[in-house]
Amino acid sequence: MATLRFFAGAAEAARAETATVDASTIGELRTELGVRYGSEFMRVLGLCSLLVNGARASDDAVTLAPTDTVDVLPPFAGG
């Protein structure tokens, strides 16, 4: 199972900082997260970047291995 790490607003929406999910692609991951966390989380997820082992994964066809780490990063602001 891939390990997920939620940051900032994504962690608040999921009410968790980490989770595991059994998905073979980013598209399957998004579907599973919608089922698990609901529509408000999906709204937040739509604003987030996904990084698989540190590399941006914007295409739903990106494959996931059980040993992968996926970071869910909302947009950051600052100065």
N, C-alpha and C positions, 0 to 999 in steps of 0.2 A: 504494500500500500504506500502510495506517495504521502509524504509529510507536507502539510500546509502550515505556513506561518502567516498569521494575520497581523497587520500593523495599523495603528491609529484608528481611523473611522471604520475600517474593515473589521478590526478586532471588536469594536463596540457593536457593530451590526451583527456579528456572529456570536457575540457574547462569549468569545473564546480567543485565546492567543495562538493555539495550535489545534490541529486536527489531522486525521489520516483519512484518505479516500482511496477507493479502489476504482481507478479510471485509467484507460489506456491512451486517452487523448485529452487535450485541453477542452475540446467540445464536450466530452463526456464529463469532465471535471465540472464545467459550468452547469450542466444539467443536474448533476448530483448535488451541487451546492444550492441550487434553487429549490430542490426537493427538501434538503436538510434545513436550510435557513430561511426560506421564504422570500416574498417579493421585496421587502425593504432591503434585505441583504443584496438581492440581485440589482436593485437600483444603485447601491453603493459599488457593487462589483463592476457595473458598467463604466464607472469612473476610474477604476483601478488598472494598474499595470500588473501583469503576471510575469514573474521571473522564474524560470526553471533552472535550478543550479546556477543562478546568477545571470542567465541569459534571457533577455526579453522574449516572451512567447505570445505574440499577438494573433497568430493563426490558430483556429480551432483544430486544425489537423496535426499540430505539433504532438508528437508521441510522448507518453510518460512511462517511465519504468517504476517498478515498485520501490526502488531506492532513491528516486528523485525527491528533491525539496522544492516546493513551489511557494514563493513569497507573493503575498497579495498586498500590493502597495497602493494606497490612495494617493491622489496628487498632494504634493507638499508645497507649502508656501513659506516664505521666510525672507530674511534679508541679511 
